[in-house]
Amino acid sequence: MNTVIEQIPQMGDITLTIQITAQFNYSAVVAKRLVSRFVTDEISYMLRALDPVLVAADRIVWRVPVALAFPNVGVLGQVGTVDVDVENGRLMLSPPQVESIRTTALDLAARHVDTSSPSSAA
């Protein structure tokens, strides 16, 4: 059901009250662990799950950032996110999203290698 909000002001203060109810069956720690296991097993062992944030949309989810990390350097940067349903623990991730994470990680890795390689003498 869509609610129509009449006359939203263009400027000034606004107060919205939204109530959403969900059964919290999966904690942030568990969501991070689920995403970490998935990305290391299915995409690359060089990906890490970072600390999740709670997001309320169609469902309440833990949004877990995924970062590329090199062993000798640490985290290079975020390459995507994975949502985890707080009620059932399901990873809300499509094949195109997986491919986007993979491609972004490869691009970031290639940029890092290019900038960290010693210049060859001409």
Phi and psi restraints in degrees (range 20) as a CNS / XPLOR table:
assign (resid 1 and name C) (resid 2 and name N)
       (resid 2 and name CA) (resid 2 and name C) 1.0 -94.6 20.0 2
assign (resid 2 and name N) (resid 2 and name CA)
       (resid 2 and name C) (resid 3 and name N) 1.0 135.7 20.0 2
assign (resid 2 and name C) (resid 3 and name N)
       (resid 3 and name CA) (resid 3 and name C) 1.0 -103.0 20.0 2
assign (resid 3 and name N) (resid 3 and name CA)
       (resid 3 and name C) (resid 4 and name N) 1.0 131.0 20.0 2
assign (resid 3 and name C) (resid 4 and name N)
       (resid 4 and name CA) (resid 4 and name C) 1.0 -94.8 20.0 2
assign (resid 4 and name N) (resid 4 and name CA)
       (resid 4 and name C) (resid 5 and name N) 1.0 124.8 20.0 2
assign (resid 4 and name C) (resid 5 and name N)
       (resid 5 and name CA) (resid 5 and name C) 1.0 -100.4 20.0 2
assign (resid 5 and name N) (resid 5 and name CA)
       (resid 5 and name C) (resid 6 and name N) 1.0 119.0 20.0 2
assign (resid 5 and name C) (resid 6 and name N)
       (resid 6 and name CA) (resid 6 and name C) 1.0 -85.5 20.0 2
assign (resid 6 and name N) (resid 6 and name CA)
       (resid 6 and name C) (resid 7 and name N) 1.0 140.6 20.0 2
assign (resid 6 and name C) (resid 7 and name N)
       (resid 7 and name CA) (resid 7 and name C) 1.0 52.4 20.0 2
assign (resid 7 and name N) (resid 7 and name CA)
       (resid 7 and name C) (resid 8 and name N) 1.0 62.6 20.0 2
assign (resid 7 and name C) (resid 8 and name N)
       (resid 8 and name CA) (resid 8 and name C) 1.0 -73.7 20.0 2
assign (resid 8 and name N) (resid 8 and name CA)
       (resid 8 and name C) (resid 9 and name N) 1.0 125.2 20.0 2
assign (resid 8 and name C) (resid 9 and name N)
       (resid 9 and name CA) (resid 9 and name C) 1.0 -66.7 20.0 2
assign (resid 9 and name N) (resid 9 and name CA)
       (resid 9 and name C) (resid 10 and name N) 1.0 146.5 20.0 2
assign (resid 9 and name C) (resid 10 and name N)
       (resid 10 and name CA) (resid 10 and name C) 1.0 -77.5 20.0 2
assign (resid 10 and name N) (resid 10 and name CA)
       (resid 10 and name C) (resid 11 and name N) 1.0 -24.8 20.0 2
assign (resid 10 and name C) (resid 11 and name N)
       (resid 11 and name CA) (resid 11 and name C) 1.0 -142.8 20.0 2
assign (resid 11 and name N) (resid 11 and name CA)
       (resid 11 and name C) (resid 12 and name N) 1.0 163.2 20.0 2
assign (resid 11 and name C) (resid 12 and name N)
       (resid 12 and name CA) (resid 12 and name C) 1.0 99.8 20.0 2
assign (resid 12 and name N) (resid 12 and name CA)
       (resid 12 and name C) (resid 13 and name N) 1.0 -171.4 20.0 2
assign (resid 12 and name C) (resid 13 and name N)
       (resid 13 and name CA) (resid 13 and name C) 1.0 -83.1 20.0 2
assign (resid 13 and name N) (resid 13 and name CA)
       (resid 13 and name C) (resid 14 and name N) 1.0 147.5 20.0 2
assign (resid 13 and name C) (resid 14 and name N)
       (resid 14 and name CA) (resid 14 and name C) 1.0 -143.1 20.0 2
assign (resid 14 and name N) (resid 14 and name CA)
       (resid 14 and name C) (resid 15 and name N) 1.0 141.0 20.0 2
assign (resid 14 and name C) (resid 15 and name N)
       (resid 15 and name CA) (resid 15 and name C) 1.0 -124.3 20.0 2
assign (resid 15 and name N) (resid 15 and name CA)
       (resid 15 and name C) (resid 16 and name N) 1.0 124.4 20.0 2
assign (resid 15 and name C) (resid 16 and name N)
       (resid 16 and name CA) (resid 16 and name C) 1.0 -119.3 20.0 2
assign (resid 16 and name N) (resid 16 and name CA)
       (resid 16 and name C) (resid 17 and name N) 1.0 136.8 20.0 2
assign (resid 16 and name C) (resid 17 and name N)
       (resid 17 and name CA) (resid 17 and name C) 1.0 -117.4 20.0 2
assign (resid 17 and name N) (resid 17 and name CA)
       (resid 17 and name C) (resid 18 and name N) 1.0 122.6 20.0 2
assign (resid 17 and name C) (resid 18 and name N)
       (resid 18 and name CA) (resid 18 and name C) 1.0 -126.6 20.0 2
assign (resid 18 and name N) (resid 18 and name CA)
       (resid 18 and name C) (resid 19 and name N) 1.0 133.8 20.0 2
assign (resid 18 and name C) (resid 19 and name N)
       (resid 19 and name CA) (resid 19 and name C) 1.0 -118.8 20.0 2
assign (resid 19 and name N) (resid 19 and name CA)
       (resid 19 and name C) (resid 20 and name N) 1.0 125.2 20.0 2
assign (resid 19 and name C) (resid 20 and name N)
       (resid 20 and name CA) (resid 20 and name C) 1.0 -130.7 20.0 2
assign (resid 20 and name N) (resid 20 and name CA)
       (resid 20 and name C) (resid 21 and name N) 1.0 136.7 20.0 2
assign (resid 20 and name C) (resid 21 and name N)
       (resid 21 and name CA) (resid 21 and name C) 1.0 -118.4 20.0 2
assign (resid 21 and name N) (resid 21 and name CA)
       (resid 21 and name C) (resid 22 and name N) 1.0 134.2 20.0 2
assign (resid 21 and name C) (resid 22 and name N)
       (resid 22 and name CA) (resid 22 and name C) 1.0 -152.1 20.0 2
assign (resid 22 and name N) (resid 22 and name CA)
       (resid 22 and name C) (resid 23 and name N) 1.0 153.2 20.0 2
assign (resid 22 and name C) (resid 23 and name N)
       (resid 23 and name CA) (resid 23 and name C) 1.0 -87.2 20.0 2
assign (resid 23 and name N) (resid 23 and name CA)
       (resid 23 and name C) (resid 24 and name N) 1.0 118.2 20.0 2
assign (resid 23 and name C) (resid 24 and name N)
       (resid 24 and name CA) (resid 24 and name C) 1.0 -83.5 20.0 2
assign (resid 24 and name N) (resid 24 and name CA)
       (resid 24 and name C) (resid 25 and name N) 1.0 100.5 20.0 2
assign (resid 24 and name C) (resid 25 and name N)
       (resid 25 and name CA) (resid 25 and name C) 1.0 -106.5 20.0 2
assign (resid 25 and name N) (resid 25 and name CA)
       (resid 25 and name C) (resid 26 and name N) 1.0 -15.9 20.0 2
assign (resid 25 and name C) (resid 26 and name N)
       (resid 26 and name CA) (resid 26 and name C) 1.0 -127.7 20.0 2
assign (resid 26 and name N) (resid 26 and name CA)
       (resid 26 and name C) (resid 27 and name N) 1.0 122.3 20.0 2
assign (resid 26 and name C) (resid 27 and name N)
       (resid 27 and name CA) (resid 27 and name C) 1.0 -80.7 20.0 2
assign (resid 27 and name N) (resid 27 and name CA)
       (resid 27 and name C) (resid 28 and name N) 1.0 170.7 20.0 2
assign (resid 27 and name C) (resid 28 and name N)
       (resid 28 and name CA) (resid 28 and name C) 1.0 -60.8 20.0 2
assign (resid 28 and name N) (resid 28 and name CA)
       (resid 28 and name C) (resid 29 and name N) 1.0 -39.2 20.0 2
assign (resid 28 and name C) (resid 29 and name N)
       (resid 29 and name CA) (resid 29 and name C) 1.0 -63.5 20.0 2
assign (resid 29 and name N) (resid 29 and name CA)
       (resid 29 and name C) (resid 30 and name N) 1.0 -44.4 20.0 2
assign (resid 29 and name C) (resid 30 and name N)
       (resid 30 and name CA) (resid 30 and name C) 1.0 -67.8 20.0 2
assign (resid 30 and name N) (resid 30 and name CA)
       (resid 30 and name C) (resid 31 and name N) 1.0 -41.6 20.0 2
assign (resid 30 and name C) (resid 31 and name N)
       (resid 31 and name CA) (resid 31 and name C) 1.0 -59.7 20.0 2
assign (resid 31 and name N) (resid 31 and name CA)
       (resid 31 and name C) (resid 32 and name N) 1.0 -44.4 20.0 2
assign (resid 31 and name C) (resid 32 and name N)
       (resid 32 and name CA) (resid 32 and name C) 1.0 -61.7 20.0 2
assign (resid 32 and name N) (resid 32 and name CA)
       (resid 32 and name C) (resid 33 and name N) 1.0 -42.1 20.0 2
assign (resid 32 and name C) (resid 33 and name N)
       (resid 33 and name CA) (resid 33 and name C) 1.0 -63.9 20.0 2
assign (resid 33 and name N) (resid 33 and name CA)
       (resid 33 and name C) (resid 34 and name N) 1.0 -42.8 20.0 2
assign (resid 33 and name C) (resid 34 and name N)
       (resid 34 and name CA) (resid 34 and name C) 1.0 -61.7 20.0 2
assign (resid 34 and name N) (resid 34 and name CA)
       (resid 34 and name C) (resid 35 and name N) 1.0 -44.8 20.0 2
assign (resid 34 and name C) (resid 35 and name N)
       (resid 35 and name CA) (resid 35 and name C) 1.0 -67.5 20.0 2
assign (resid 35 and name N) (resid 35 and name CA)
       (resid 35 and name C) (resid 36 and name N) 1.0 -42.1 20.0 2
assign (resid 35 and name C) (resid 36 and name N)
       (resid 36 and name CA) (resid 36 and name C) 1.0 -58.7 20.0 2
assign (resid 36 and name N) (resid 36 and name CA)
       (resid 36 and name C) (resid 37 and name N) 1.0 -46.3 20.0 2
assign (resid 36 and name C) (resid 37 and name N)
       (resid 37 and name CA) (resid 37 and name C) 1.0 -61.4 20.0 2
assign (resid 37 and name N) (resid 37 and name CA)
       (resid 37 and name C) (resid 38 and name N) 1.0 -44.0 20.0 2
assign (resid 37 and name C) (resid 38 and name N)
       (resid 38 and name CA) (resid 38 and name C) 1.0 -63.2 20.0 2
assign (resid 38 and name N) (resid 38 and name CA)
       (resid 38 and name C) (resid 39 and name N) 1.0 -51.6 20.0 2
assign (resid 38 and name C) (resid 39 and name N)
       (resid 39 and name CA) (resid 39 and name C) 1.0 -67.6 20.0 2
assign (resid 39 and name N) (resid 39 and name CA)
       (resid 39 and name C) (resid 40 and name N) 1.0 -35.8 20.0 2
assign (resid 39 and name C) (resid 40 and name N)
       (resid 40 and name CA) (resid 40 and name C) 1.0 -71.6 20.0 2
assign (resid 40 and name N) (resid 40 and name CA)
       (resid 40 and name C) (resid 41 and name N) 1.0 -35.8 20.0 2
assign (resid 40 and name C) (resid 41 and name N)
       (resid 41 and name CA) (resid 41 and name C) 1.0 -78.4 20.0 2
assign (resid 41 and name N) (resid 41 and name CA)
       (resid 41 and name C) (resid 42 and name N) 1.0 -37.9 20.0 2
assign (resid 41 and name C) (resid 42 and name N)
       (resid 42 and name CA) (resid 42 and name C) 1.0 -103.7 20.0 2
assign (resid 42 and name N) (resid 42 and name CA)
       (resid 42 and name C) (resid 43 and name N) 1.0 -19.8 20.0 2
assign (resid 42 and name C) (resid 43 and name N)
       (resid 43 and name CA) (resid 43 and name C) 1.0 -120.0 20.0 2
assign (resid 43 and name N) (resid 43 and name CA)
       (resid 43 and name C) (resid 44 and name N) 1.0 -65.4 20.0 2
assign (resid 43 and name C) (resid 44 and name N)
       (resid 44 and name CA) (resid 44 and name C) 1.0 -161.8 20.0 2
assign (resid 44 and name N) (resid 44 and name CA)
       (resid 44 and name C) (resid 45 and name N) 1.0 142.1 20.0 2
assign (resid 44 and name C) (resid 45 and name N)
       (resid 45 and name CA) (resid 45 and name C) 1.0 -69.3 20.0 2
assign (resid 45 and name N) (resid 45 and name CA)
       (resid 45 and name C) (resid 46 and name N) 1.0 -8.4 20.0 2
assign (resid 45 and name C) (resid 46 and name N)
       (resid 46 and name CA) (resid 46 and name C) 1.0 -92.8 20.0 2
assign (resid 46 and name N) (resid 46 and name CA)
       (resid 46 and name C) (resid 47 and name N) 1.0 5.0 20.0 2
assign (resid 46 and name C) (resid 47 and name N)
       (resid 47 and name CA) (resid 47 and name C) 1.0 -96.7 20.0 2
assign (resid 47 and name N) (resid 47 and name CA)
       (resid 47 and name C) (resid 48 and name N) 1.0 145.7 20.0 2
assign (resid 47 and name C) (resid 48 and name N)
       (resid 48 and name CA) (resid 48 and name C) 1.0 -130.4 20.0 2
assign (resid 48 and name N) (resid 48 and name CA)
       (resid 48 and name C) (resid 49 and name N) 1.0 141.5 20.0 2
assign (resid 48 and name C) (resid 49 and name N)
       (resid 49 and name CA) (resid 49 and name C) 1.0 -85.5 20.0 2
assign (resid 49 and name N) (resid 49 and name CA)
       (resid 49 and name C) (resid 50 and name N) 1.0 135.2 20.0 2
assign (resid 49 and name C) (resid 50 and name N)
       (resid 50 and name CA) (resid 50 and name C) 1.0 -102.7 20.0 2
assign (resid 50 and name N) (resid 50 and name CA)
       (resid 50 and name C) (resid 51 and name N) 1.0 -175.4 20.0 2
assign (resid 50 and name C) (resid 51 and name N)
       (resid 51 and name CA) (resid 51 and name C) 1.0 -67.7 20.0 2
assign (resid 51 and name N) (resid 51 and name CA)
       (resid 51 and name C) (resid 52 and name N) 1.0 127.7 20.0 2
assign (resid 51 and name C) (resid 52 and name N)
       (resid 52 and name CA) (resid 52 and name C) 1.0 -73.6 20.0 2
assign (resid 52 and name N) (resid 52 and name CA)
       (resid 52 and name C) (resid 53 and name N) 1.0 157.6 20.0 2
assign (resid 52 and name C) (resid 53 and name N)
       (resid 53 and name CA) (resid 53 and name C) 1.0 -122.8 20.0 2
assign (resid 53 and name N) (resid 53 and name CA)
       (resid 53 and name C) (resid 54 and name N) 1.0 148.0 20.0 2
assign (resid 53 and name C) (resid 54 and name N)
       (resid 54 and name CA) (resid 54 and name C) 1.0 -83.0 20.0 2
assign (resid 54 and name N) (resid 54 and name CA)
       (resid 54 and name C) (resid 55 and name N) 1.0 129.8 20.0 2
assign (resid 54 and name C) (resid 55 and name N)
       (resid 55 and name CA) (resid 55 and name C) 1.0 -128.3 20.0 2
assign (resid 55 and name N) (resid 55 and name CA)
       (resid 55 and name C) (resid 56 and name N) 1.0 130.9 20.0 2
assign (resid 55 and name C) (resid 56 and name N)
       (resid 56 and name CA) (resid 56 and name C) 1.0 -106.6 20.0 2
assign (resid 56 and name N) (resid 56 and name CA)
       (resid 56 and name C) (resid 57 and name N) 1.0 114.5 20.0 2
assign (resid 56 and name C) (resid 57 and name N)
       (resid 57 and name CA) (resid 57 and name C) 1.0 -133.0 20.0 2
assign (resid 57 and name N) (resid 57 and name CA)
       (resid 57 and name C) (resid 58 and name N) 1.0 -129.8 20.0 2
assign (resid 57 and name C) (resid 58 and name N)
       (resid 58 and name CA) (resid 58 and name C) 1.0 -60.2 20.0 2
assign (resid 58 and name N) (resid 58 and name CA)
       (resid 58 and name C) (resid 59 and name N) 1.0 -34.2 20.0 2
assign (resid 58 and name C) (resid 59 and name N)
       (resid 59 and name CA) (resid 59 and name C) 1.0 -133.2 20.0 2
assign (resid 59 and name N) (resid 59 and name CA)
       (resid 59 and name C) (resid 60 and name N) 1.0 163.1 20.0 2
assign (resid 59 and name C) (resid 60 and name N)
       (resid 60 and name CA) (resid 60 and name C) 1.0 -90.0 20.0 2
assign (resid 60 and name N) (resid 60 and name CA)
       (resid 60 and name C) (resid 61 and name N) 1.0 126.3 20.0 2
assign (resid 60 and name C) (resid 61 and name N)
       (resid 61 and name CA) (resid 61 and name C) 1.0 -134.5 20.0 2
assign (resid 61 and name N) (resid 61 and name CA)
       (resid 61 and name C) (resid 62 and name N) 1.0 157.2 20.0 2
assign (resid 61 and name C) (resid 62 and name N)
       (resid 62 and name CA) (resid 62 and name C) 1.0 -89.9 20.0 2
assign (resid 62 and name N) (resid 62 and name CA)
       (resid 62 and name C) (resid 63 and name N) 1.0 122.1 20.0 2
assign (resid 62 and name C) (resid 63 and name N)
       (resid 63 and name CA) (resid 63 and name C) 1.0 -96.0 20.0 2
assign (resid 63 and name N) (resid 63 and name CA)
       (resid 63 and name C) (resid 64 and name N) 1.0 113.8 20.0 2
assign (resid 63 and name C) (resid 64 and name N)
       (resid 64 and name CA) (resid 64 and name C) 1.0 -105.8 20.0 2
assign (resid 64 and name N) (resid 64 and name CA)
       (resid 64 and name C) (resid 65 and name N) 1.0 114.5 20.0 2
assign (resid 64 and name C) (resid 65 and name N)
       (resid 65 and name CA) (resid 65 and name C) 1.0 -67.7 20.0 2
assign (resid 65 and name N) (resid 65 and name CA)
       (resid 65 and name C) (resid 66 and name N) 1.0 145.2 20.0 2
assign (resid 65 and name C) (resid 66 and name N)
       (resid 66 and name CA) (resid 66 and name C) 1.0 -118.2 20.0 2
assign (resid 66 and name N) (resid 66 and name CA)
       (resid 66 and name C) (resid 67 and name N) 1.0 130.6 20.0 2
assign (resid 66 and name C) (resid 67 and name N)
       (resid 67 and name CA) (resid 67 and name C) 1.0 -125.4 20.0 2
assign (resid 67 and name N) (resid 67 and name CA)
       (resid 67 and name C) (resid 68 and name N) 1.0 152.7 20.0 2
assign (resid 67 and name C) (resid 68 and name N)
       (resid 68 and name CA) (resid 68 and name C) 1.0 -90.2 20.0 2
assign (resid 68 and name N) (resid 68 and name CA)
       (resid 68 and name C) (resid 69 and name N) 1.0 132.8 20.0 2
assign (resid 68 and name C) (resid 69 and name N)
       (resid 69 and name CA) (resid 69 and name C) 1.0 -135.0 20.0 2
assign (resid 69 and name N) (resid 69 and name CA)
       (resid 69 and name C) (resid 70 and name N) 1.0 133.1 20.0 2
assign (resid 69 and name C) (resid 70 and name N)
       (resid 70 and name CA) (resid 70 and name C) 1.0 -99.0 20.0 2
assign (resid 70 and name N) (resid 70 and name CA)
       (resid 70 and name C) (resid 71 and name N) 1.0 140.6 20.0 2
assign (resid 70 and name C) (resid 71 and name N)
       (resid 71 and name CA) (resid 71 and name C) 1.0 -55.5 20.0 2
assign (resid 71 and name N) (resid 71 and name CA)
       (resid 71 and name C) (resid 72 and name N) 1.0 -41.5 20.0 2
assign (resid 71 and name C) (resid 72 and name N)
       (resid 72 and name CA) (resid 72 and name C) 1.0 -90.0 20.0 2
assign (resid 72 and name N) (resid 72 and name CA)
       (resid 72 and name C) (resid 73 and name N) 1.0 -4.4 20.0 2
assign (resid 72 and name C) (resid 73 and name N)
       (resid 73 and name CA) (resid 73 and name C) 1.0 -119.0 20.0 2
assign (resid 73 and name N) (resid 73 and name CA)
       (resid 73 and name C) (resid 74 and name N) 1.0 -37.3 20.0 2
assign (resid 73 and name C) (resid 74 and name N)
       (resid 74 and name CA) (resid 74 and name C) 1.0 99.4 20.0 2
assign (resid 74 and name N) (resid 74 and name CA)
       (resid 74 and name C) (resid 75 and name N) 1.0 -158.2 20.0 2
assign (resid 74 and name C) (resid 75 and name N)
       (resid 75 and name CA) (resid 75 and name C) 1.0 -70.7 20.0 2
assign (resid 75 and name N) (resid 75 and name CA)
       (resid 75 and name C) (resid 76 and name N) 1.0 126.7 20.0 2
assign (resid 75 and name C) (resid 76 and name N)
       (resid 76 and name CA) (resid 76 and name C) 1.0 -91.4 20.0 2
assign (resid 76 and name N) (resid 76 and name CA)
       (resid 76 and name C) (resid 77 and name N) 1.0 -33.0 20.0 2
assign (resid 76 and name C) (resid 77 and name N)
       (resid 77 and name CA) (resid 77 and name C) 1.0 164.0 20.0 2
assign (resid 77 and name N) (resid 77 and name CA)
       (resid 77 and name C) (resid 78 and name N) 1.0 166.0 20.0 2
assign (resid 77 and name C) (resid 78 and name N)
       (resid 78 and name CA) (resid 78 and name C) 1.0 -78.1 20.0 2
assign (resid 78 and name N) (resid 78 and name CA)
       (resid 78 and name C) (resid 79 and name N) 1.0 138.3 20.0 2
assign (resid 78 and name C) (resid 79 and name N)
       (resid 79 and name CA) (resid 79 and name C) 1.0 -119.4 20.0 2
assign (resid 79 and name N) (resid 79 and name CA)
       (resid 79 and name C) (resid 80 and name N) 1.0 -0.2 20.0 2
assign (resid 79 and name C) (resid 80 and name N)
       (resid 80 and name CA) (resid 80 and name C) 1.0 163.0 20.0 2
assign (resid 80 and name N) (resid 80 and name CA)
       (resid 80 and name C) (resid 81 and name N) 1.0 -173.8 20.0 2
assign (resid 80 and name C) (resid 81 and name N)
       (resid 81 and name CA) (resid 81 and name C) 1.0 -139.1 20.0 2
assign (resid 81 and name N) (resid 81 and name CA)
       (resid 81 and name C) (resid 82 and name N) 1.0 156.4 20.0 2
assign (resid 81 and name C) (resid 82 and name N)
       (resid 82 and name CA) (resid 82 and name C) 1.0 -130.9 20.0 2
assign (resid 82 and name N) (resid 82 and name CA)
       (resid 82 and name C) (resid 83 and name N) 1.0 129.6 20.0 2
assign (resid 82 and name C) (resid 83 and name N)
       (resid 83 and name CA) (resid 83 and name C) 1.0 -92.0 20.0 2
assign (resid 83 and name N) (resid 83 and name CA)
       (resid 83 and name C) (resid 84 and name N) 1.0 139.0 20.0 2
assign (resid 83 and name C) (resid 84 and name N)
       (resid 84 and name CA) (resid 84 and name C) 1.0 -123.5 20.0 2
assign (resid 84 and name N) (resid 84 and name CA)
       (resid 84 and name C) (resid 85 and name N) 1.0 122.0 20.0 2
assign (resid 84 and name C) (resid 85 and name N)
       (resid 85 and name CA) (resid 85 and name C) 1.0 -63.8 20.0 2
assign (resid 85 and name N) (resid 85 and name CA)
       (resid 85 and name C) (resid 86 and name N) 1.0 127.2 20.0 2
assign (resid 85 and name C) (resid 86 and name N)
       (resid 86 and name CA) (resid 86 and name C) 1.0 -71.2 20.0 2
assign (resid 86 and name N) (resid 86 and name CA)
       (resid 86 and name C) (resid 87 and name N) 1.0 -21.1 20.0 2
assign (resid 86 and name C) (resid 87 and name N)
       (resid 87 and name CA) (resid 87 and name C) 1.0 -86.2 20.0 2
assign (resid 87 and name N) (resid 87 and name CA)
       (resid 87 and name C) (resid 88 and name N) 1.0 -43.5 20.0 2
assign (resid 87 and name C) (resid 88 and name N)
       (resid 88 and name CA) (resid 88 and name C) 1.0 -117.2 20.0 2
assign (resid 88 and name N) (resid 88 and name CA)
       (resid 88 and name C) (resid 89 and name N) 1.0 -3.3 20.0 2
assign (resid 88 and name C) (resid 89 and name N)
       (resid 89 and name CA) (resid 89 and name C) 1.0 73.8 20.0 2
assign (resid 89 and name N) (resid 89 and name CA)
       (resid 89 and name C) (resid 90 and name N) 1.0 8.4 20.0 2
assign (resid 89 and name C) (resid 90 and name N)
       (resid 90 and name CA) (resid 90 and name C) 1.0 -72.7 20.0 2
assign (resid 90 and name N) (resid 90 and name CA)
       (resid 90 and name C) (resid 91 and name N) 1.0 134.4 20.0 2
assign (resid 90 and name C) (resid 91 and name N)
       (resid 91 and name CA) (resid 91 and name C) 1.0 -77.7 20.0 2
assign (resid 91 and name N) (resid 91 and name CA)
       (resid 91 and name C) (resid 92 and name N) 1.0 123.5 20.0 2
assign (resid 91 and name C) (resid 92 and name N)
       (resid 92 and name CA) (resid 92 and name C) 1.0 -96.3 20.0 2
assign (resid 92 and name N) (resid 92 and name CA)
       (resid 92 and name C) (resid 93 and name N) 1.0 87.9 20.0 2
assign (resid 92 and name C) (resid 93 and name N)
       (resid 93 and name CA) (resid 93 and name C) 1.0 -147.0 20.0 2
assign (resid 93 and name N) (resid 93 and name CA)
       (resid 93 and name C) (resid 94 and name N) 1.0 124.9 20.0 2
assign (resid 93 and name C) (resid 94 and name N)
       (resid 94 and name CA) (resid 94 and name C) 1.0 -97.6 20.0 2
assign (resid 94 and name N) (resid 94 and name CA)
       (resid 94 and name C) (resid 95 and name N) 1.0 160.8 20.0 2
assign (resid 94 and name C) (resid 95 and name N)
       (resid 95 and name CA) (resid 95 and name C) 1.0 -54.7 20.0 2
assign (resid 95 and name N) (resid 95 and name CA)
       (resid 95 and name C) (resid 96 and name N) 1.0 -40.6 20.0 2
assign (resid 95 and name C) (resid 96 and name N)
       (resid 96 and name CA) (resid 96 and name C) 1.0 -63.2 20.0 2
assign (resid 96 and name N) (resid 96 and name CA)
       (resid 96 and name C) (resid 97 and name N) 1.0 -33.4 20.0 2
assign (resid 96 and name C) (resid 97 and name N)
       (resid 97 and name CA) (resid 97 and name C) 1.0 -67.6 20.0 2
assign (resid 97 and name N) (resid 97 and name CA)
       (resid 97 and name C) (resid 98 and name N) 1.0 -40.5 20.0 2
assign (resid 97 and name C) (resid 98 and name N)
       (resid 98 and name CA) (resid 98 and name C) 1.0 -61.1 20.0 2
assign (resid 98 and name N) (resid 98 and name CA)
       (resid 98 and name C) (resid 99 and name N) 1.0 -45.2 20.0 2
assign (resid 98 and name C) (resid 99 and name N)
       (resid 99 and name CA) (resid 99 and name C) 1.0 -64.6 20.0 2
assign (resid 99 and name N) (resid 99 and name CA)
       (resid 99 and name C) (resid 100 and name N) 1.0 -36.7 20.0 2
assign (resid 99 and name C) (resid 100 and name N)
       (resid 100 and name CA) (resid 100 and name C) 1.0 -64.1 20.0 2
assign (resid 100 and name N) (resid 100 and name CA)
       (resid 100 and name C) (resid 101 and name N) 1.0 -43.5 20.0 2
assign (resid 100 and name C) (resid 101 and name N)
       (resid 101 and name CA) (resid 101 and name C) 1.0 -61.0 20.0 2
assign (resid 101 and name N) (resid 101 and name CA)
       (resid 101 and name C) (resid 102 and name N) 1.0 -45.2 20.0 2
assign (resid 101 and name C) (resid 102 and name N)
       (resid 102 and name CA) (resid 102 and name C) 1.0 -61.5 20.0 2
assign (resid 102 and name N) (resid 102 and name CA)
       (resid 102 and name C) (resid 103 and name N) 1.0 -48.1 20.0 2
assign (resid 102 and name C) (resid 103 and name N)
       (resid 103 and name CA) (resid 103 and name C) 1.0 -64.0 20.0 2
assign (resid 103 and name N) (resid 103 and name CA)
       (resid 103 and name C) (resid 104 and name N) 1.0 -44.5 20.0 2
assign (resid 103 and name C) (resid 104 and name N)
       (resid 104 and name CA) (resid 104 and name C) 1.0 -62.7 20.0 2
assign (resid 104 and name N) (resid 104 and name CA)
       (resid 104 and name C) (resid 105 and name N) 1.0 -40.3 20.0 2
assign (resid 104 and name C) (resid 105 and name N)
       (resid 105 and name CA) (resid 105 and name C) 1.0 -64.5 20.0 2
assign (resid 105 and name N) (resid 105 and name CA)
       (resid 105 and name C) (resid 106 and name N) 1.0 -43.0 20.0 2
assign (resid 105 and name C) (resid 106 and name N)
       (resid 106 and name CA) (resid 106 and name C) 1.0 -63.0 20.0 2
assign (resid 106 and name N) (resid 106 and name CA)
       (resid 106 and name C) (resid 107 and name N) 1.0 -42.7 20.0 2
assign (resid 106 and name C) (resid 107 and name N)
       (resid 107 and name CA) (resid 107 and name C) 1.0 -62.3 20.0 2
assign (resid 107 and name N) (resid 107 and name CA)
       (resid 107 and name C) (resid 108 and name N) 1.0 -45.3 20.0 2
assign (resid 107 and name C) (resid 108 and name N)
       (resid 108 and name CA) (resid 108 and name C) 1.0 -63.9 20.0 2
assign (resid 108 and name N) (resid 108 and name CA)
       (resid 108 and name C) (resid 109 and name N) 1.0 -41.7 20.0 2
assign (resid 108 and name C) (resid 109 and name N)
       (resid 109 and name CA) (resid 109 and name C) 1.0 -63.3 20.0 2
assign (resid 109 and name N) (resid 109 and name CA)
       (resid 109 and name C) (resid 110 and name N) 1.0 -42.7 20.0 2
assign (resid 109 and name C) (resid 110 and name N)
       (resid 110 and name CA) (resid 110 and name C) 1.0 -64.4 20.0 2
assign (resid 110 and name N) (resid 110 and name CA)
       (resid 110 and name C) (resid 111 and name N) 1.0 -40.8 20.0 2
assign (resid 110 and name C) (resid 111 and name N)
       (resid 111 and name CA) (resid 111 and name C) 1.0 -64.3 20.0 2
assign (resid 111 and name N) (resid 111 and name CA)
       (resid 111 and name C) (resid 112 and name N) 1.0 -39.6 20.0 2
assign (resid 111 and name C) (resid 112 and name N)
       (resid 112 and name CA) (resid 112 and name C) 1.0 -66.2 20.0 2
assign (resid 112 and name N) (resid 112 and name CA)
       (resid 112 and name C) (resid 113 and name N) 1.0 -42.9 20.0 2
assign (resid 112 and name C) (resid 113 and name N)
       (resid 113 and name CA) (resid 113 and name C) 1.0 -63.8 20.0 2
assign (resid 113 and name N) (resid 113 and name CA)
       (resid 113 and name C) (resid 114 and name N) 1.0 -41.1 20.0 2
assign (resid 113 and name C) (resid 114 and name N)
       (resid 114 and name CA) (resid 114 and name C) 1.0 -63.4 20.0 2
assign (resid 114 and name N) (resid 114 and name CA)
       (resid 114 and name C) (resid 115 and name N) 1.0 -39.3 20.0 2
assign (resid 114 and name C) (resid 115 and name N)
       (resid 115 and name CA) (resid 115 and name C) 1.0 -83.2 20.0 2
assign (resid 115 and name N) (resid 115 and name CA)
       (resid 115 and name C) (resid 116 and name N) 1.0 -19.7 20.0 2
assign (resid 115 and name C) (resid 116 and name N)
       (resid 116 and name CA) (resid 116 and name C) 1.0 -100.4 20.0 2
assign (resid 116 and name N) (resid 116 and name CA)
       (resid 116 and name C) (resid 117 and name N) 1.0 -7.6 20.0 2
assign (resid 116 and name C) (resid 117 and name N)
       (resid 117 and name CA) (resid 117 and name C) 1.0 -75.5 20.0 2
assign (resid 117 and name N) (resid 117 and name CA)
       (resid 117 and name C) (resid 118 and name N) 1.0 139.4 20.0 2
assign (resid 117 and name C) (resid 118 and name N)
       (resid 118 and name CA) (resid 118 and name C) 1.0 -66.0 20.0 2
assign (resid 118 and name N) (resid 118 and name CA)
       (resid 118 and name C) (resid 119 and name N) 1.0 142.7 20.0 2
assign (resid 118 and name C) (resid 119 and name N)
       (resid 119 and name CA) (resid 119 and name C) 1.0 -70.3 20.0 2
assign (resid 119 and name N) (resid 119 and name CA)
       (resid 119 and name C) (resid 120 and name N) 1.0 140.8 20.0 2
assign (resid 119 and name C) (resid 120 and name N)
       (resid 120 and name CA) (resid 120 and name C) 1.0 -87.3 20.0 2
assign (resid 120 and name N) (resid 120 and name CA)
       (resid 120 and name C) (resid 121 and name N) 1.0 142.9 20.0 2
assign (resid 120 and name C) (resid 121 and name N)
       (resid 121 and name CA) (resid 121 and name C) 1.0 -73.2 20.0 2
assign (resid 121 and name N) (resid 121 and name CA)
       (resid 121 and name C) (resid 122 and name N) 1.0 138.9 20.0 2
